[in-house]
Amino acid sequence: MLAGEVLTGTFRFSEIRRRLCFNGPQPMKVHFGECVLDTGARQLLRRGALVHLSPKAFELLRLLVECRPQALSKDAIHERIWPDIFVSDDSVAKLVNELRRAIGDEARSPHLLRTVHGFGYAFTEDVVDAIEGTAAPALQCWLHWEGRELALQKPETLIGRDQGADVQLESSRISRLHARIAIRGLVAVIEDLGSRNGTYLHGQRIAAPARLTHGDEIGVGPFVLTFRSLSPAAGPETEPD
């Protein structure tokens, strides 16, 4: 072992630097969830509004996004964020909490930044590159139920009994605002909104936001809604019937 190198698991930190993107960060602009991260401008936008992050929290976010979906150990994070300084694991946890608040994630049911228990943290692979001067490619998708069809053209589609819901379903088993489908770039996610009877995906009640793919069946009360999608690069086999 070379002088100054410390082993972590089966890799030296020098090897982790090579494997986990530590050799000179390149500027990137990406979409995830409700956010746009621009590392060149050192900006994080959520729903179009600038979100303040501490310098170390921004660096951790950049690191996690750049190395997605690979999990980073706490030791690797320590070396990158606090080089040559000893800090406790609590310092990393505080930064992670700051990031989750900033990007709208929840520790109990994270869908962007997950904890790898006993090891470290990992960022979702559902990140879309943003090309300067052009809009991010949009997912074309529909809901089908009982002979009806609705094109999902908004970033968020509400499902429930409420008159303001985009998909209004009449049943005593359906809450006023029951569920929500969010479209972010090429990713669609279904989320239950605290309904009394729950939202189901392929017969399983969801406890956290779940990614949707072409042909997925969503159970809401007595109704079954089929999600269908066509991405810009998709072939004819994914076109809706």
Secondary structure by P-SEA (a helix, b strand, c coil): ccccccccccccaaaaaaacccccccccccccccccccccccccccccbbbbbcaaaaaaaaaaaaaccccccaaaaaaaacccccccaaaaaaaaaaaaaaacccccccccccccccccccccccbbbbccccccbbbbcccccccccccccccbbbbcccccccccccccccccccbbbbbcccbbbbbbccccccccccccccccbbbbccbbbbbcccbbbbbbbcccccccccccc
